[in-house]
Amino acid sequence: MTLTVGAEQTSTLRARPGYEGANIRTWVGFKHFGYLVEAAVLQWFRDRGLGPGRLYHEFGLGLELTDCSMMLPAVLDVDDEVSAQVRQVAPGRFSVRLTTTGTVCRAKATVALVRQAPGGAPDEVAALVVDEVAGEGRRDLPLPPDGDPLKQVLDGEPGAFGWAWRAPYFYCHFSDRVAHSGYLRTLEETVDRFLADRGISVGAMLDQRGWIPVVSRSRIRMLADAHMEETVLTTFRVKEVLGGVSYDARMDCHVARGDRLVHVATADILHGYAVSRGPQAGRLAELDAGVLAALTGRSAG
């Protein structure tokens, strides 16, 4: 990666997507767009002498992306060189644009500096310091004393899907907190698990129809801290089908603490399929009655 400096509040990063993301042919999955956005924001801080290492060791601050939304108007190939233009639009708020021959991603990201240990803070970023992650729109739930907590967060919705996972250290930052990138990975895995649970797994749709999954937008917000090795209860709901070619869905994550199920993160994703073979190749696939029934949990009739 190389960095060039533009105007006072802007930076430009040049990078390539991770090879890990080339899961279907040589197209790169949406998760790696998120990694590039995060890398660009980190370089903005590094360019100003405030990289995450210095912030942590000298000031006891953990730099965290707490909110990141992306619009993905074009595909990204594994060999593409990406130019990421980063601009601070308000303290701790950034606009990021990823381009190759054209724009492949427009993103907005918010950063917080979470207090990890006693210490001061550089004047230029002191307004970003918080004691813990705290996002708006948090919806905690009562923990049933004798019931299934996963059933509680599913709330009896027939179309909802849920699973539980143990927050591993490699999803965490600073020996403690689940990072934004951990939820990005979780969103990808949750969609995969949801589709398999509904009988329309990614592999099956590729094999039977030549459909490849595409994401046109996503947003992940951290609402509260989730800690290493806590059990994270994750739910996924299809909110709406748009134009018969995509579905808008929401992921929520809760952890049990005391008598509460604490709402630690939420995400939205707009998902669909592109046709990869035949005369319709390159177009969005129309979701037929069977696929719609699988996605929504309703009868195809």
KOLMARKE-291884 format. One line per field, with one value per residue (C-alpha): residue in one letter; y, x negated, z negated. Coordinates in steps of 0.001 Angstrom, whole numbers, plus 500000, padded with zeros to 6 digits. Each point is the difference from the previous one (the first is absolute). Layout:
rest (A_...);
c2 (Y_...);
c1 (X_...);
c3 (Z_...);
***
This chain:
rest (M_T_L_T_V_G_A_E_Q_T_S_T_L_R_A_R_P_G_Y_E_G_A_N_I_R_T_W_V_G_F_K_H_F_G_Y_L_V_E_A_A_V_L_Q_W_F_R_D_R_G_L_G_P_G_R_L_Y_H_E_F_G_L_G_L_E_L_T_D_C_S_M_M_L_P_A_V_L_D_V_D_D_E_V_S_A_Q_V_R_Q_V_A_P_G_R_F_S_V_R_L_T_T_T_G_T_V_C_R_A_K_A_T_V_A_L_V_R_Q_A_P_G_G_A_P_D_E_V_A_A_L_V_V_D_E_V_A_G_E_G_R_R_D_L_P_L_P_P_D_G_D_P_L_K_Q_V_L_D_G_E_P_G_A_F_G_W_A_W_R_A_P_Y_F_Y_C_H_F_S_D_R_V_A_H_S_G_Y_L_R_T_L_E_E_T_V_D_R_F_L_A_D_R_G_I_S_V_G_A_M_L_D_Q_R_G_W_I_P_V_V_S_R_S_R_I_R_M_L_A_D_A_H_M_E_E_T_V_L_T_T_F_R_V_K_E_V_L_G_G_V_S_Y_D_A_R_M_D_C_H_V_A_R_G_D_R_L_V_H_V_A_T_A_D_I_L_H_G_Y_A_V_S_R_G_P_Q_A_G_R_L_A_E_L_D_A_G_V_L_A_A_L_T_G_R_S_A_G);
c2 (500000_503539_503283_503445_503115_502419_502928_500394_497810_497449_497066_497503_496353_497602_496316_496719_497853_496948_496726_498376_501869_498365_497294_499821_500232_503058_502375_501309_499713_502980_499286_501029_503310_500583_499048_502530_502735_499239_499988_503379_501554_498583_501469_503402_499816_498593_502796_502446_498132_498466_496364_497440_498759_503421_500825_496758_499947_503711_501024_496804_500472_497335_501281_498405_500337_500027_500623_499331_500130_499064_500383_497579_501057_497821_496786_499739_497458_498382_501678_503483_502799_502171_503683_500963_503698_500765_503282_500995_501729_500542_498964_496215_499745_499075_499744_497328_499377_496903_500169_497867_501091_501326_500167_496590_501155_503088_499728_501949_499025_501172_499568_500017_499870_497689_500478_496835_501383_503284_502678_503166_500512_502074_503294_499424_496826_500585_500420_496393_498426_497883_497609_497321_499424_501456_500261_501368_497705_497331_497604_497945_497182_498322_496695_497267_498298_496503_500400_499797_503376_499337_499441_503304_501983_498184_501271_497298_501310_497068_501540_500772_497963_499841_498464_500425_500317_500483_503220_498819_501985_500416_502030_502363_503074_500798_496660_500840_501440_498442_502243_501422_497619_497121_500976_500355_496394_498991_501651_498033_496735_500692_500502_496766_498079_501527_499018_496457_499690_500980_497448_502576_499919_501944_496763_498612_503172_500083_496371_499907_503458_501661_502792_501829_502094_503769_502715_503529_501667_499240_501746_498680_501955_499119_500914_498725_498035_496240_498331_497157_496538_501285_498140_502194_499270_500978_500335_500680_501199_500843_503331_500572_498669_502779_499848_496211_499958_500762_499708_502469_498242_500800_498283_500632_498803_499699_498716_498877_502070_499825_500045_501656_499088_502915_501152_500301_500392_500332_499778_500470_498382_500129_496670_498432_497740_500529_497480_498611_497954_499820_502820_501892_500019_503177_500925_499875_496773_500227_498356_497443_498867_497141_502195_502726_497458_498745_503514_501232_496788_500279_497470_500068_499708);
c1 (500000_498840_501310_500115_501185_502486_501702_499887_503018_499492_497720_499730_499134_499088_500515_501290_502788_499024_499713_502171_502988_499861_502513_502015_497854_497757_502663_499365_502704_501501_498069_496763_501475_500485_496410_498788_502184_498624_496409_500539_501357_497109_497533_501643_499107_496528_499275_500559_497758_502981_499915_501794_496719_498946_503490_500089_496481_499563_503546_501859_502523_501489_500885_503244_502248_503423_502194_499309_502431_499110_501619_498544_500915_497431_498015_496409_497565_497178_497317_501517_497946_502258_499623_501728_500660_500697_501417_500880_503387_500400_497946_499741_502254_498589_501093_498159_500086_498398_499229_498356_500925_503181_501606_500459_500965_501261_499774_500521_498146_500021_497075_499856_496940_500975_498206_497980_497791_499574_498285_500396_500867_498538_501883_500991_501946_501029_503654_500055_499113_502721_500015_501876_501741_503522_502160_503474_502971_498963_502825_499203_502348_500834_498214_502564_499069_500919_500321_497823_498276_499697_503756_500457_498033_501784_503245_502157_499518_500508_497695_497129_496803_497680_496757_497533_496226_497153_498097_496479_496874_499314_503215_498864_497831_497751_500537_503612_502593_501599_498886_502081_498243_501145_503613_499210_498828_503024_502388_498481_500201_503531_501281_498276_501532_503434_500033_498839_502664_502646_498830_498541_496330_497463_498539_503390_501021_496683_500280_503695_500584_496652_501012_497292_500750_499547_500185_500879_499943_499335_499694_498650_500323_498488_502418_498202_496898_499952_497047_497669_501537_503496_502795_501496_503616_500477_503271_500727_503279_501059_501805_501076_499654_499207_501021_499993_496200_498554_500810_499351_499078_498884_497581_500020_497566_500677_498026_501411_498942_501759_503714_499661_499249_497789_500315_496357_500251_502409_499540_501970_499189_501546_499362_500886_498624_498342_500301_496552_500723_502293_501665_500929_496419_499164_503601_501711_501933_503739_500979_502690_502736_497949_497000_502224_501737_496640_498747_503131_501135_503396_501809_499180_503721);
c3 (500000_500720_498653_501543_498255_501505_498304_496232_499293_502803_500765_502841_499514_502813_499297_501382_498513_497974_501925_497323_501456_503445_499115_503242_503120_499527_498693_496512_497337_498169_496799_501711_501094_496275_499261_502578_498502_496539_501299_501641_496800_497969_502468_499568_496293_500670_502450_497144_497579_498170_501046_497822_498510_498753_498739_498010_498552_499265_499115_499065_502830_502247_503468_501160_503007_498410_503054_503667_502907_503578_503401_502567_503547_501806_499613_498799_501443_498059_502154_499923_498513_497881_499281_496757_499469_496347_498762_496446_500193_496228_496964_500189_503066_503385_503592_501989_503740_501566_503703_502667_503520_498404_496573_498347_496495_498197_496235_496804_496835_496393_497604_496203_497760_497159_496700_499257_497224_498097_502032_501953_503652_502827_500249_503631_499175_496369_501041_501256_496633_498328_497061_501936_503317_499886_503103_500571_500598_497520_499098_496909_499019_496676_499496_499323_496707_501158_503767_503076_500578_503737_500161_498196_502613_502845_498456_501587_503558_502412_502608_497616_499736_497007_498823_497144_500159_497552_500636_500850_499258_503731_500354_497230_499502_497031_498194_499338_502402_503079_502866_502827_502392_497792_500639_503706_500024_497947_502461_502865_498043_498783_503559_501026_497089_500614_503684_499221_497291_502581_502567_502403_499038_502029_501376_500980_501833_501831_501044_500876_501473_500545_497596_498098_496900_500273_497349_501067_496577_496360_496667_496701_496744_496641_497193_496889_499109_500496_498336_500858_499454_499302_501773_502711_500942_503641_501900_503666_501489_503546_499711_503580_503543_502461_503639_500010_500341_496536_496329_497198_496755_496456_497640_496246_497340_496255_497007_496656_496970_496681_500674_503432_503580_500991_503620_501112_503786_502898_503758_503198_503331_503470_501681_503323_502714_503361_502829_500830_503118_503032_501960_496797_498659_498116_499224_496638_499539_499434_496723_500731_497605_498560_499205_498551_497773_498764_499263_498228_498304_501680_502178_503707_500689);
***
